[in-house]
Amino acid sequence: YAVGAVLPHFKARGRGHIVNVSSVLGRRPWALFRSAYSGAKHFLNAYSAMLRDELREAYPGIQVSVVSPGVVATEFGINAVHGGPDSRTFEGAQTADEVAAVIAGVIRSRAADVYTRPESRQAVLDYLAELAQNPA
């Protein structure tokens, strides 16, 4: 809904920046108990990529970025429908401030696809390479 609200304004101005916050779970299905969440994030990634491609030629001043955090130390898990683990107790969980700093960097750089941790990107690439080697 937010994209639908801002896109006409951005098109009229000929510039703007949409930043969608996805998740590493939108790239690799690590947490089976979050299948609906993972599916929604997979959709967001595809939607963002297609919107970026759709806008590129006619509106080169409009950028669409995707930021993919891993585990963030929030109350998300304990407040989620059907519950879940408290991510604040996970070793290596990022703070919301750390993720916000990455998002601020994306706004400055206008990068298209960013992980909040470099090792997350590599883990996703390794997963995709494994799938390519073992398609069955």
Helices and strands as residue ranges (DSSP letters): H 2-13, E 16-21, G 24-26, G 32-34, H 35-56, E 62-68, H 76-79, G 87-89, H 96-109, E 113-115, H 118-133
